Amino acid sequence: MKVNLKSEEAKYNAEVSAGFPEIYKKHFIVENENVIGKTYEELNIRFMTKAVISRILHGDVAIVPEPDIIFIKEIL
């Protein structure tokens, strides 16, 4: 068939991923006193940063953020 499979695979992968943004994974420790006592919904993080928070780690427990989750100051 005289087709370069590696070239065709690269072309296909480029076409498939063209419509989707690259996914980044970051870990942050919240230290800003202005968020303490506020809910996830009040902070409107997605609107301000275009970031999506998929999990919140508190101690050894990872939870899915709900709008009514309140950020607290963790004492170490």
All heavy atoms as a GROMACS GRO file, in nm:
protein
  615
    1MET      N    1   0.083  -0.120   0.000
    1MET     CA    2   0.000   0.000   0.000
    1MET      C    3   0.087   0.126   0.000
    1MET      O    4   0.036   0.235  -0.018
    1MET     CB    5  -0.094  -0.001   0.119
    1MET     CG    6  -0.198  -0.112   0.108
    1MET     SD    7  -0.302  -0.132   0.252
    1MET     CE    8  -0.392   0.017   0.256
    2LYS      N    9   0.215   0.110   0.026
    2LYS     CA   10   0.310   0.220   0.022
    2LYS      C   11   0.269   0.336   0.113
    2LYS      O   12   0.270   0.451   0.076
    2LYS     CB   13   0.331   0.269  -0.121
    2LYS     CG   14   0.391   0.164  -0.212
    2LYS     CD   15   0.418   0.218  -0.348
    2LYS     CE   16   0.474   0.106  -0.436
    2LYS     NZ   17   0.507   0.150  -0.568
    3VAL      N   18   0.228   0.301   0.235
    3VAL     CA   19   0.188   0.400   0.334
    3VAL      C   20   0.286   0.392   0.450
    3VAL      O   21   0.316   0.284   0.500
    3VAL     CB   22   0.044   0.374   0.384
    3VAL    CG1   23   0.007   0.468   0.496
    3VAL    CG2   24  -0.054   0.384   0.269
    4ASN      N   25   0.335   0.509   0.494
    4ASN     CA   26   0.424   0.515   0.608
    4ASN      C   27   0.338   0.514   0.735
    4ASN      O   28   0.272   0.614   0.766
    4ASN     CB   29   0.511   0.640   0.601
    4ASN     CG   30   0.611   0.648   0.715
    4ASN    OD1   31   0.584   0.602   0.825
    4ASN    ND2   32   0.726   0.705   0.686
    5LEU      N   33   0.336   0.402   0.805
    5LEU     CA   34   0.248   0.388   0.922
    5LEU      C   35   0.282   0.487   1.033
    5LEU      O   36   0.192   0.541   1.097
    5LEU     CB   37   0.252   0.245   0.975
    5LEU     CG   38   0.188   0.140   0.884
    5LEU    CD1   39   0.200   0.002   0.946
    5LEU    CD2   40   0.043   0.174   0.856
    6LYS      N   41   0.410   0.512   1.058
    6LYS     CA   42   0.450   0.608   1.163
    6LYS      C   43   0.400   0.747   1.130
    6LYS      O   44   0.348   0.819   1.216
    6LYS     CB   45   0.602   0.609   1.180
    6LYS     CG   46   0.658   0.484   1.238
    6LYS     CD   47   0.631   0.478   1.386
    6LYS     CE   48   0.701   0.356   1.445
    6LYS     NZ   49   0.660   0.329   1.579
    7SER      N   50   0.412   0.786   1.006
    7SER     CA   51   0.366   0.918   0.961
    7SER      C   52   0.214   0.930   0.974
    7SER      O   53   0.161   1.030   1.020
    7SER     CB   54   0.410   0.941   0.817
    7SER     OG   55   0.354   1.060   0.768
    8GLU      N   56   0.145   0.826   0.930
    8GLU     CA   57  -0.002   0.825   0.938
    8GLU      C   58  -0.049   0.827   1.083
    8GLU      O   59  -0.148   0.892   1.117
    8GLU     CB   60  -0.059   0.705   0.864
    8GLU     CG   61  -0.042   0.713   0.714
    8GLU     CD   62  -0.113   0.833   0.652
    8GLU    OE1   63  -0.229   0.862   0.689
    8GLU    OE2   64  -0.051   0.900   0.567
    9GLU      N   65   0.021   0.755   1.170
    9GLU     CA   66  -0.015   0.753   1.312
    9GLU      C   67   0.003   0.892   1.373
    9GLU      O   68  -0.084   0.940   1.446
    9GLU     CB   69   0.072   0.653   1.388
    9GLU     CG   70   0.040   0.647   1.537
    9GLU     CD   71   0.132   0.553   1.612
    9GLU    OE1   72   0.237   0.512   1.559
    9GLU    OE2   73   0.097   0.520   1.727
   10ALA      N   74   0.112   0.959   1.342
   10ALA     CA   75   0.136   1.095   1.393
   10ALA      C   76   0.031   1.192   1.342
   10ALA      O   77  -0.020   1.276   1.417
   10ALA     CB   78   0.276   1.142   1.352
   11LYS      N   79  -0.004   1.178   1.216
   11LYS     CA   80  -0.109   1.264   1.156
   11LYS      C   81  -0.244   1.241   1.226
   11LYS      O   82  -0.314   1.335   1.260
   11LYS     CB   83  -0.118   1.233   1.007
   11LYS     CG   84  -0.218   1.315   0.932
   11LYS     CD   85  -0.216   1.276   0.784
   11LYS     CE   86  -0.334   1.333   0.709
   11LYS     NZ   87  -0.339   1.288   0.570
   12TYR      N   88  -0.277   1.116   1.247
   12TYR     CA   89  -0.404   1.082   1.314
   12TYR      C   90  -0.406   1.138   1.456
   12TYR      O   91  -0.504   1.199   1.498
   12TYR     CB   92  -0.423   0.930   1.316
   12TYR     CG   93  -0.541   0.887   1.400
   12TYR    CD1   94  -0.671   0.899   1.352
   12TYR    CD2   95  -0.523   0.837   1.529
   12TYR    CE1   96  -0.780   0.861   1.430
   12TYR    CE2   97  -0.631   0.800   1.607
   12TYR     CZ   98  -0.758   0.812   1.557
   12TYR     OH   99  -0.865   0.776   1.635
   13ASN      N  100  -0.299   1.118   1.532
   13ASN     CA  101  -0.293   1.168   1.670
   13ASN      C  102  -0.304   1.320   1.676
   13ASN      O  103  -0.368   1.374   1.765
   13ASN     CB  104  -0.165   1.120   1.738
   13ASN     CG  105  -0.168   0.973   1.771
   13ASN    OD1  106  -0.275   0.914   1.784
   13ASN    ND2  107  -0.051   0.911   1.781
   14ALA      N  108  -0.244   1.389   1.581
   14ALA     CA  109  -0.253   1.535   1.575
   14ALA      C  110  -0.397   1.579   1.548
   14ALA      O  111  -0.446   1.674   1.610
   14ALA     CB  112  -0.160   1.590   1.469
   15GLU      N  113  -0.465   1.512   1.458
   15GLU     CA  114  -0.604   1.545   1.425
   15GLU      C  115  -0.698   1.519   1.544
   15GLU      O  116  -0.786   1.598   1.572
   15GLU     CB  117  -0.651   1.464   1.304
   15GLU     CG  118  -0.588   1.508   1.174
   15GLU     CD  119  -0.627   1.417   1.057
   15GLU    OE1  120  -0.716   1.329   1.074
   15GLU    OE2  121  -0.568   1.433   0.949
   16VAL      N  122  -0.678   1.408   1.611
   16VAL     CA  123  -0.765   1.370   1.723
   16VAL      C  124  -0.748   1.467   1.840
   16VAL      O  125  -0.845   1.506   1.904
   16VAL     CB  126  -0.736   1.225   1.768
   16VAL    CG1  127  -0.802   1.193   1.900
   16VAL    CG2  128  -0.782   1.128   1.661
   17SER      N  129  -0.625   1.507   1.869
   17SER     CA  130  -0.601   1.592   1.986
   17SER      C  131  -0.617   1.741   1.957
   17SER      O  132  -0.613   1.823   2.049
   17SER     CB  133  -0.462   1.565   2.043
   17SER     OG  134  -0.363   1.600   1.948
   18ALA      N  135  -0.637   1.780   1.833
   18ALA     CA  136  -0.644   1.921   1.796
   18ALA      C  137  -0.760   1.994   1.864
   18ALA      O  138  -0.748   2.111   1.897
   18ALA     CB  139  -0.656   1.934   1.645
   19GLY      N  140  -0.871   1.927   1.888
   19GLY     CA  141  -0.987   1.992   1.947
   19GLY      C  142  -0.989   1.993   2.098
   19GLY      O  143  -1.082   2.045   2.158
   20PHE      N  144  -0.887   1.939   2.163
   20PHE     CA  145  -0.885   1.928   2.308
   20PHE      C  146  -0.761   1.997   2.365
   20PHE      O  147  -0.650   1.973   2.319
   20PHE     CB  148  -0.885   1.781   2.351
   20PHE     CG  149  -1.005   1.706   2.302
   20PHE    CD1  150  -0.998   1.627   2.188
   20PHE    CD2  151  -1.126   1.715   2.370
   20PHE    CE1  152  -1.109   1.559   2.142
   20PHE    CE2  153  -1.237   1.646   2.324
   20PHE     CZ  154  -1.229   1.568   2.211
   21PRO      N  155  -0.781   2.080   2.468
   21PRO     CA  156  -0.664   2.143   2.530
   21PRO      C  157  -0.582   2.041   2.609
   21PRO      O  158  -0.634   1.939   2.652
   21PRO     CB  159  -0.726   2.247   2.624
   21PRO     CG  160  -0.861   2.195   2.654
   21PRO     CD  161  -0.905   2.120   2.531
   22GLU      N  162  -0.455   2.071   2.625
   22GLU     CA  163  -0.368   1.983   2.704
   22GLU      C  164  -0.409   1.988   2.850
   22GLU      O  165  -0.445   2.094   2.902
   22GLU     CB  166  -0.222   2.028   2.690
   22GLU     CG  167  -0.125   1.932   2.752
   22GLU     CD  168   0.019   1.970   2.724
   22GLU    OE1  169   0.043   2.054   2.637
   22GLU    OE2  170   0.107   1.912   2.791
   23ILE      N  171  -0.406   1.876   2.917
   23ILE     CA  172  -0.444   1.868   3.058
   23ILE      C  173  -0.319   1.884   3.143
   23ILE      O  174  -0.219   1.816   3.120
   23ILE     CB  175  -0.515   1.735   3.089
   23ILE    CG1  176  -0.646   1.728   3.011
   23ILE    CG2  177  -0.539   1.720   3.238
   23ILE    CD1  178  -0.718   1.597   3.022
   24TYR      N  179  -0.327   1.973   3.238
   24TYR     CA  180  -0.217   1.995   3.330
   24TYR      C  181  -0.256   1.949   3.469
   24TYR      O  182  -0.371   1.964   3.508
   24TYR     CB  183  -0.179   2.144   3.336
   24TYR     CG  184  -0.129   2.198   3.206
   24TYR    CD1  185  -0.214   2.267   3.120
   24TYR    CD2  186   0.003   2.179   3.167
   24TYR    CE1  187  -0.168   2.317   3.000
   24TYR    CE2  188   0.050   2.229   3.047
   24TYR     CZ  189  -0.036   2.299   2.964
   24TYR     OH  190   0.009   2.347   2.846
   25LYS      N  191  -0.162   1.898   3.542
   25LYS     CA  192  -0.187   1.851   3.677
   25LYS      C  193  -0.095   1.930   3.770
   25LYS      O  194   0.026   1.935   3.749
   25LYS     CB  195  -0.155   1.702   3.686
   25LYS     CG  196  -0.173   1.642   3.821
   25LYS     CD  197  -0.139   1.494   3.813
   25LYS     CE  198  -0.120   1.435   3.949
   25LYS     NZ  199  -0.078   1.295   3.942
   26LYS      N  200  -0.154   1.998   3.868
   26LYS     CA  201  -0.078   2.079   3.961
   26LYS      C  202  -0.126   2.053   4.103
   26LYS      O  203  -0.242   2.018   4.125
   26LYS     CB  204  -0.096   2.229   3.932
   26LYS     CG  205  -0.052   2.273   3.795
   26LYS     CD  206   0.096   2.287   3.790
   26LYS     CE  207   0.137   2.337   3.653
   26LYS     NZ  208   0.276   2.356   3.638
   27HIS      N  209  -0.038   2.070   4.196
   27HIS     CA  210  -0.071   2.059   4.337
   27HIS      C  211  -0.041   2.192   4.403
   27HIS      O  212   0.066   2.249   4.383
   27HIS     CB  213   0.013   1.949   4.405
   27HIS     CG  214  -0.016   1.813   4.351
   27HIS    ND1  215  -0.109   1.730   4.408
   27HIS    CD2  216   0.034   1.746   4.246
   27HIS    CE1  217  -0.114   1.619   4.339
   27HIS    NE2  218  -0.027   1.626   4.240
   28PHE      N  219  -0.136   2.242   4.482
   28PHE     CA  220  -0.119   2.370   4.549
   28PHE      C  221  -0.150   2.355   4.697
   28PHE      O  222  -0.238   2.279   4.736
   28PHE     CB  223  -0.212   2.476   4.491
   28PHE     CG  224  -0.185   2.506   4.347
   28PHE    CD1  225  -0.257   2.446   4.247
   28PHE    CD2  226  -0.086   2.597   4.312
   28PHE    CE1  227  -0.233   2.473   4.114
   28PHE    CE2  228  -0.061   2.625   4.179
   28PHE     CZ  229  -0.134   2.564   4.080
   29ILE      N  230  -0.080   2.429   4.778
   29ILE     CA  231  -0.113   2.442   4.920
   29ILE      C  232  -0.172   2.582   4.937
   29ILE      O  233  -0.108   2.681   4.902
   29ILE     CB  234   0.012   2.424   5.008
   29ILE    CG1  235   0.066   2.283   4.992
   29ILE    CG2  236  -0.021   2.455   5.154
   29ILE    CD1  237   0.197   2.259   5.063
   30VAL      N  238  -0.293   2.589   4.989
   30VAL     CA  239  -0.361   2.717   5.005
   30VAL      C  240  -0.310   2.783   5.133
   30VAL      O  241  -0.326   2.730   5.241
   30VAL     CB  242  -0.514   2.700   5.011
   30VAL    CG1  243  -0.583   2.832   5.032
   30VAL    CG2  244  -0.564   2.631   4.884
   31GLU      N  245  -0.249   2.899   5.116
   31GLU     CA  246  -0.197   2.974   5.230
   31GLU      C  247  -0.253   3.115   5.238
   31GLU      O  248  -0.222   3.188   5.331
   31GLU     CB  249  -0.044   2.981   5.222
   31GLU     CG  250   0.022   2.845   5.231
   31GLU     CD  251   0.173   2.852   5.217
   31GLU    OE1  252   0.225   2.941   5.148
   31GLU    OE2  253   0.239   2.767   5.278
   32ASN      N  254  -0.335   3.152   5.143
   32ASN     CA  255  -0.392   3.286   5.138
   32ASN      C  256  -0.502   3.299   5.244
   32ASN      O  257  -0.604   3.232   5.238
   32ASN     CB  258  -0.449   3.312   4.998
   32ASN     CG  259  -0.498   3.452   4.979
   32ASN    OD1  260  -0.534   3.520   5.073
   32ASN    ND2  261  -0.501   3.494   4.854
   33GLU      N  262  -0.482   3.388   5.339
   33GLU     CA  263  -0.579   3.408   5.449
   33GLU      C  264  -0.715   3.455   5.398
   33GLU      O  265  -0.816   3.439   5.466
   33GLU     CB  266  -0.523   3.507   5.550
   33GLU     CG  267  -0.400   3.458   5.625
   33GLU     CD  268  -0.431   3.347   5.725
   33GLU    OE1  269  -0.542   3.347   5.781
   33GLU    OE2  270  -0.343   3.262   5.746
   34ASN      N  271  -0.720   3.513   5.278
   34ASN     CA  272  -0.846   3.565   5.224
   34ASN      C  273  -0.944   3.455   5.184
   34ASN      O  274  -1.062   3.482   5.164
   34ASN     CB  275  -0.818   3.655   5.103
   34ASN     CG  276  -0.746   3.780   5.142
   34ASN    OD1  277  -0.776   3.842   5.243
   34ASN    ND2  278  -0.647   3.817   5.064
   35VAL      N  279  -0.898   3.332   5.171
   35VAL     CA  280  -0.989   3.223   5.135
   35VAL      C  281  -1.042   3.149   5.258
   35VAL      O  282  -1.141   3.077   5.248
   35VAL     CB  283  -0.924   3.123   5.038
   35VAL    CG1  284  -0.874   3.190   4.914
   35VAL    CG2  285  -0.815   3.043   5.103
   36ILE      N  286  -0.978   3.168   5.372
   36ILE     CA  287  -1.019   3.099   5.494
   36ILE      C  288  -1.161   3.142   5.533
   36ILE      O  289  -1.192   3.259   5.539
   36ILE     CB  290  -0.921   3.126   5.610
   36ILE    CG1  291  -0.778   3.090   5.570
   36ILE    CG2  292  -0.964   3.055   5.737
   36ILE    CD1  293  -0.758   2.948   5.526
   37GLY      N  294  -1.246   3.045   5.557
   37GLY     CA  295  -1.384   3.071   5.598
   37GLY      C  296  -1.480   3.092   5.481
   37GLY      O  297  -1.599   3.108   5.502
   38LYS      N  298  -1.429   3.088   5.358
   38LYS     CA  299  -1.516   3.106   5.241
   38LYS      C  300  -1.543   2.970   5.177
   38LYS      O  301  -1.464   2.877   5.187
   38LYS     CB  302  -1.450   3.198   5.140
   38LYS     CG  303  -1.438   3.340   5.191
   38LYS     CD  304  -1.396   3.433   5.083
   38LYS     CE  305  -1.391   3.573   5.142
   38LYS     NZ  306  -1.334   3.668   5.050
   39THR      N  307  -1.656   2.962   5.109
   39THR     CA  308  -1.691   2.838   5.041
   39THR      C  309  -1.626   2.832   4.904
   39THR      O  310  -1.586   2.935   4.847
   39THR     CB  311  -1.844   2.824   5.023
   39THR    OG1  312  -1.887   2.928   4.934
   39THR    CG2  313  -1.917   2.830   5.155
   40TYR      N  314  -1.620   2.714   4.850
   40TYR     CA  315  -1.568   2.693   4.715
   40TYR      C  316  -1.648   2.776   4.615
   40TYR      O  317  -1.593   2.836   4.524
   40TYR     CB  318  -1.575   2.543   4.684
   40TYR     CG  319  -1.528   2.504   4.548
   40TYR    CD1  320  -1.395   2.515   4.513
   40TYR    CD2  321  -1.616   2.453   4.455
   40TYR    CE1  322  -1.351   2.477   4.388
   40TYR    CE2  323  -1.573   2.415   4.329
   40TYR     CZ  324  -1.441   2.427   4.296
   40TYR     OH  325  -1.399   2.390   4.171
   41GLU      N  326  -1.780   2.780   4.635
   41GLU     CA  327  -1.867   2.855   4.545
   41GLU      C  328  -1.838   3.006   4.554
   41GLU      O  329  -1.833   3.075   4.452
   41GLU     CB  330  -2.013   2.828   4.580
   41GLU     CG  331  -2.112   2.897   4.488
   41GLU     CD  332  -2.254   2.858   4.521
   41GLU    OE1  333  -2.289   2.846   4.641
   41GLU    OE2  334  -2.330   2.838   4.426
   42GLU      N  335  -1.819   3.058   4.675
   42GLU     CA  336  -1.791   3.201   4.692
   42GLU      C  337  -1.662   3.242   4.622
   42GLU      O  338  -1.652   3.353   4.569
   42GLU     CB  339  -1.777   3.236   4.841
   42GLU     CG  340  -1.906   3.237   4.918
   42GLU     CD  341  -1.882   3.263   5.065
   42GLU    OE1  342  -1.803   3.188   5.127
   42GLU    OE2  343  -1.942   3.358   5.117
   43LEU      N  344  -1.564   3.156   4.624
   43LEU     CA  345  -1.434   3.190   4.567
   43LEU      C  346  -1.437   3.196   4.414
   43LEU      O  347  -1.358   3.266   4.354
   43LEU     CB  348  -1.329   3.090   4.614
   43LEU     CG  349  -1.301   3.096   4.763
   43LEU    CD1  350  -1.210   2.982   4.804
   43LEU    CD2  351  -1.240   3.230   4.801
   44ASN      N  352  -1.529   3.125   4.352
   44ASN     CA  353  -1.547   3.129   4.207
   44ASN      C  354  -1.413   3.106   4.134
   44ASN      O  355  -1.376   3.181   4.043
   44ASN     CB  356  -1.611   3.260   4.167
   44ASN     CG  357  -1.689   3.249   4.038
   44ASN    OD1  358  -1.702   3.141   3.982
   44ASN    ND2  359  -1.741   3.360   3.992
   45ILE      N  360  -1.341   3.006   4.175
   45ILE     CA  361  -1.206   2.979   4.127
   45ILE      C  362  -1.203   2.954   3.976
   45ILE      O  363  -1.115   3.005   3.907
   45ILE     CB  364  -1.144   2.861   4.204
   45ILE    CG1  365  -1.124   2.902   4.349
   45ILE    CG2  366  -1.014   2.814   4.141
   45ILE    CD1  367  -1.090   2.790   4.443
   46ARG      N  368  -1.296   2.881   3.926
   46ARG     CA  369  -1.295   2.850   3.782
   46ARG      C  370  -1.308   2.976   3.698
   46ARG      O  371  -1.239   2.993   3.598
   46ARG     CB  372  -1.406   2.752   3.748
   46ARG     CG  373  -1.409   2.723   3.599
   46ARG     CD  374  -1.444   2.584   3.571
   46ARG     NE  375  -1.424   2.558   3.430
   46ARG     CZ  376  -1.476   2.459   3.366
   46ARG    NH1  377  -1.550   2.373   3.431
   46ARG    NH2  378  -1.454   2.441   3.239
   47PHE      N  379  -1.394   3.068   3.739
   47PHE     CA  380  -1.412   3.192   3.664
   47PHE      C  381  -1.285   3.277   3.667
   47PHE      O  382  -1.244   3.332   3.566
   47PHE     CB  383  -1.529   3.272   3.723
   47PHE     CG  384  -1.546   3.407   3.660
   47PHE    CD1  385  -1.601   3.419   3.534
   47PHE    CD2  386  -1.506   3.522   3.727
   47PHE    CE1  387  -1.616   3.544   3.475
   47PHE    CE2  388  -1.521   3.646   3.670
   47PHE     CZ  389  -1.576   3.657   3.543
   48MET      N  390  -1.222   3.284   3.784
   48MET     CA  391  -1.103   3.370   3.798
   48MET      C  392  -0.979   3.310   3.734
   48MET      O  393  -0.895   3.383   3.683
   48MET     CB  394  -1.076   3.397   3.946
   48MET     CG  395  -1.182   3.483   4.011
   48MET     SD  396  -1.141   3.536   4.178
   48MET     CE  397  -1.092   3.386   4.256
   49THR      N  398  -0.963   3.179   3.737
   49THR     CA  399  -0.837   3.118   3.694
   49THR      C  400  -0.849   3.028   3.572
   49THR      O  401  -0.748   2.988   3.517
   49THR     CB  402  -0.778   3.033   3.808
   49THR    OG1  403  -0.866   2.923   3.832
   49THR    CG2  404  -0.757   3.113   3.934
   50LYS      N  405  -0.970   2.993   3.533
   50LYS     CA  406  -0.995   2.896   3.426
   50LYS      C  407  -0.946   2.756   3.463
   50LYS      O  408  -0.933   2.669   3.379
   50LYS     CB  409  -0.931   2.940   3.294
   50LYS     CG  410  -0.970   3.077   3.246
   50LYS     CD  411  -1.116   3.088   3.215
   50LYS     CE  412  -1.149   3.223   3.156
   50LYS     NZ  413  -1.238   3.302   3.236
   51ALA      N  414  -0.918   2.735   3.591
   51ALA     CA  415  -0.873   2.605   3.639
   51ALA      C  416  -0.991   2.526   3.695
   51ALA      O  417  -1.089   2.584   3.742
   51ALA     CB  418  -0.768   2.622   3.749
   52VAL      N  419  -0.981   2.396   3.691
   52VAL     CA  420  -1.083   2.308   3.746
   52VAL      C  421  -1.019   2.233   3.863
   52VAL      O  422  -0.917   2.167   3.847
   52VAL     CB  423  -1.133   2.207   3.641
   52VAL    CG1  424  -1.232   2.110   3.704
   52VAL    CG2  425  -1.197   2.279   3.525
   53ILE      N  426  -1.078   2.244   3.980
   53ILE     CA  427  -1.030   2.169   4.096
   53ILE      C  428  -1.110   2.039   4.102
   53ILE      O  429  -1.231   2.041   4.118
   53ILE     CB  430  -1.047   2.250   4.226
   53ILE    CG1  431  -0.962   2.377   4.219
   53ILE    CG2  432  -1.012   2.165   4.347
   53ILE    CD1  433  -0.977   2.468   4.338
   54SER      N  434  -1.040   1.927   4.085
   54SER     CA  435  -1.110   1.799   4.082
   54SER      C  436  -1.106   1.729   4.217
   54SER      O  437  -1.193   1.648   4.246
   54SER     CB  438  -1.050   1.708   3.976
   54SER     OG  439  -0.916   1.678   4.005
   55ARG      N  440  -1.007   1.760   4.301
   55ARG     CA  441  -0.997   1.700   4.434
   55ARG      C  442  -0.935   1.798   4.530
   55ARG      O  443  -0.853   1.882   4.492
   55ARG     CB  444  -0.907   1.575   4.433
   55ARG     CG  445  -0.949   1.464   4.341
   55ARG     CD  446  -1.075   1.393   4.391
   55ARG     NE  447  -1.109   1.280   4.308
   55ARG     CZ  448  -1.175   1.287   4.193
   55ARG    NH1  449  -1.212   1.402   4.145
   55ARG    NH2  450  -1.203   1.178   4.125
   56ILE      N  451  -0.974   1.786   4.655
   56ILE     CA  452  -0.913   1.863   4.764
   56ILE      C  453  -0.861   1.761   4.863
   56ILE      O  454  -0.936   1.674   4.908
   56ILE     CB  455  -1.015   1.958   4.831
   56ILE    CG1  456  -1.063   2.063   4.730
   56ILE    CG2  457  -0.953   2.024   4.954
   56ILE    CD1  458  -1.173   2.153   4.784
   57LEU      N  459  -0.734   1.773   4.895
   57LEU     CA  460  -0.672   1.681   4.990
   57LEU      C  461  -0.665   1.748   5.126
   57LEU      O  462  -0.606   1.854   5.141
   57LEU     CB  463  -0.532   1.642   4.943
   57LEU     CG  464  -0.459   1.538   5.027
   57LEU    CD1  465  -0.534   1.405   5.024
   57LEU    CD2  466  -0.317   1.519   4.974
   58HIS      N  467  -0.728   1.687   5.224
   58HIS     CA  468  -0.726   1.737   5.362
   58HIS      C  469  -0.678   1.623   5.450
   58HIS      O  470  -0.749   1.524   5.467
   58HIS     CB  471  -0.865   1.785   5.404
   58HIS     CG  472  -0.867   1.845   5.540
   58HIS    ND1  473  -0.812   1.967   5.568
   58HIS    CD2  474  -0.917   1.800   5.656
   58HIS    CE1  475  -0.828   1.995   5.696
   58HIS    NE2  476  -0.892   1.893   5.752
   59GLY      N  477  -0.556   1.638   5.499
   59GLY     CA  478  -0.496   1.526   5.572
   59GLY      C  479  -0.468   1.413   5.475
   59GLY      O  480  -0.404   1.434   5.373
   60ASP      N  481  -0.521   1.296   5.502
   60ASP     CA  482  -0.502   1.181   5.413
   60ASP      C  483  -0.626   1.151   5.330
   60ASP      O  484  -0.633   1.048   5.265
   60ASP     CB  485  -0.466   1.057   5.496
   60ASP     CG  486  -0.330   1.068   5.560
   60ASP    OD1  487  -0.245   1.141   5.505
   60ASP    OD2  488  -0.308   1.004   5.664
   61VAL      N  489  -0.724   1.241   5.333
   61VAL     CA  490  -0.851   1.217   5.264
   61VAL      C  491  -0.865   1.312   5.145
   61VAL      O  492  -0.853   1.433   5.159
   61VAL     CB  493  -0.970   1.238   5.361
   61VAL    CG1  494  -1.102   1.215   5.290
   61VAL    CG2  495  -0.958   1.146   5.482
   62ALA      N  496  -0.891   1.255   5.027
   62ALA     CA  497  -0.916   1.335   4.907
   62ALA      C  498  -1.067   1.340   4.885
   62ALA      O  499  -1.135   1.237   4.887
   62ALA     CB  500  -0.848   1.274   4.786
   63ILE      N  501  -1.120   1.460   4.867
   63ILE     CA  502  -1.264   1.477   4.846
   63ILE      C  503  -1.289   1.555   4.717
   63ILE      O  504  -1.205   1.631   4.672
   63ILE     CB  505  -1.331   1.549   4.965
   63ILE    CG1  506  -1.267   1.686   4.989
   63ILE    CG2  507  -1.326   1.465   5.090
   63ILE    CD1  508  -1.336   1.768   5.093
   64VAL      N  509  -1.405   1.533   4.659
   64VAL     CA  510  -1.449   1.610   4.543
   64VAL      C  511  -1.511   1.738   4.597
   64VAL      O  512  -1.598   1.733   4.683
   64VAL     CB  513  -1.552   1.530   4.460
   64VAL    CG1  514  -1.605   1.613   4.346
   64VAL    CG2  515  -1.491   1.400   4.411
   65PRO      N  516  -1.466   1.854   4.548
   65PRO     CA  517  -1.519   1.980   4.602
   65PRO      C  518  -1.666   2.002   4.567
   65PRO      O  519  -1.706   1.987   4.452
   65PRO     CB  520  -1.431   2.087   4.538
   65PRO     CG  521  -1.375   2.023   4.417
   65PRO     CD  522  -1.367   1.877   4.445
   66GLU      N  523  -1.743   2.032   4.668
   66GLU     CA  524  -1.884   2.070   4.651
   66GLU      C  525  -1.893   2.221   4.674
   66GLU      O  526  -1.808   2.278   4.742
   66GLU     CB  527  -1.970   1.995   4.754
   66GLU     CG  528  -1.969   1.845   4.739
   66GLU     CD  529  -2.046   1.797   4.617
   66GLU    OE1  530  -2.137   1.869   4.571
   66GLU    OE2  531  -2.014   1.688   4.566
   67PRO      N  532  -1.994   2.287   4.621
   67PRO     CA  533  -2.004   2.432   4.636
   67PRO      C  534  -2.003   2.481   4.781
   67PRO      O  535  -1.955   2.590   4.810
   67PRO     CB  536  -2.138   2.467   4.570
   67PRO     CG  537  -2.162   2.356   4.474
   67PRO     CD  538  -2.100   2.233   4.537
   68ASP      N  539  -2.053   2.399   4.874
   68ASP     CA  540  -2.063   2.443   5.013
   68ASP      C  541  -1.942   2.407   5.100
   68ASP      O  542  -1.942   2.433   5.220
   68ASP     CB  543  -2.191   2.388   5.076
   68ASP     CG  544  -2.197   2.236   5.076
   68ASP    OD1  545  -2.121   2.173   5.001
   68ASP    OD2  546  -2.278   2.181   5.150
   69ILE      N  547  -1.837   2.352   5.041
   69ILE     CA  548  -1.717   2.320   5.118
   69ILE      C  549  -1.651   2.451   5.162
   69ILE      O  550  -1.631   2.542   5.082
   69ILE     CB  551  -1.618   2.236   5.035
   69ILE    CG1  552  -1.673   2.094   5.022
   69ILE    CG2  553  -1.479   2.235   5.098
   69ILE    CD1  554  -1.588   2.003   4.940
   70ILE      N  555  -1.617   2.458   5.290
   70ILE     CA  556  -1.553   2.578   5.345
   70ILE      C  557  -1.406   2.552   5.366
   70ILE      O  558  -1.367   2.449   5.422
   70ILE     CB  559  -1.619   2.617   5.478
   70ILE    CG1  560  -1.767   2.650   5.456
   70ILE    CG2  561  -1.545   2.736   5.543
   70ILE    CD1  562  -1.845   2.673   5.583
   71PHE      N  563  -1.324   2.644   5.317
   71PHE     CA  564  -1.179   2.632   5.336
   71PHE      C  565  -1.144   2.677   5.478
   71PHE      O  566  -1.187   2.782   5.523
   71PHE     CB  567  -1.105   2.720   5.234
   71PHE     CG  568  -1.111   2.664   5.094
   71PHE    CD1  569  -1.215   2.698   5.009
   71PHE    CD2  570  -1.014   2.578   5.049
   71PHE    CE1  571  -1.221   2.647   4.882
   71PHE    CE2  572  -1.020   2.526   4.921
   71PHE     CZ  573  -1.123   2.560   4.838
   72ILE      N  574  -1.065   2.594   5.546
   72ILE     CA  575  -1.024   2.625   5.683
   72ILE      C  576  -0.872   2.629   5.690
   72ILE      O  577  -0.804   2.576   5.602
   72ILE     CB  578  -1.080   2.522   5.784
   72ILE    CG1  579  -1.026   2.382   5.752
   72ILE    CG2  580  -1.230   2.522   5.787
   72ILE    CD1  581  -1.054   2.279   5.860
   73LYS      N  582  -0.823   2.688   5.793
   73LYS     CA  583  -0.678   2.692   5.814
   73LYS      C  584  -0.639   2.566   5.888
   73LYS      O  585  -0.690   2.536   5.995
   73LYS     CB  586  -0.638   2.816   5.894
   73LYS     CG  587  -0.490   2.831   5.908
   73LYS     CD  588  -0.456   2.963   5.973
   73LYS     CE  589  -0.308   2.983   5.976
   73LYS     NZ  590  -0.273   3.116   6.027
   74GLU      N  591  -0.546   2.493   5.828
   74GLU     CA  592  -0.499   2.369   5.891
   74GLU      C  593  -0.383   2.403   5.982
   74GLU      O  594  -0.287   2.470   5.943
   74GLU     CB  595  -0.455   2.268   5.785
   74GLU     CG  596  -0.414   2.136   5.845
   74GLU     CD  597  -0.388   2.031   5.736
   74GLU    OE1  598  -0.364   2.069   5.622
   74GLU    OE2  599  -0.394   1.914   5.771
   75ILE      N  600  -0.391   2.358   6.103
   75ILE     CA  601  -0.284   2.381   6.201
   75ILE      C  602  -0.197   2.257   6.202
   75ILE      O  603  -0.244   2.148   6.228
   75ILE     CB  604  -0.343   2.411   6.341
   75ILE    CG1  605  -0.430   2.534   6.333
   75ILE    CG2  606  -0.230   2.427   6.442
   75ILE    CD1  607  -0.508   2.563   6.459
   76LEU      N  608  -0.071   2.277   6.174
   76LEU     CA  609   0.022   2.164   6.166
   76LEU      C  610   0.092   2.143   6.297
   76LEU      O  611   0.129   2.222   6.370
   76LEU     CB  612   0.125   2.184   6.055
   76LEU     CG  613   0.061   2.198   5.917
   76LEU    CD1  614   0.169   2.234   5.814
   76LEU    CD2  615  -0.005   2.069   5.875
   0.00000   0.00000   0.00000
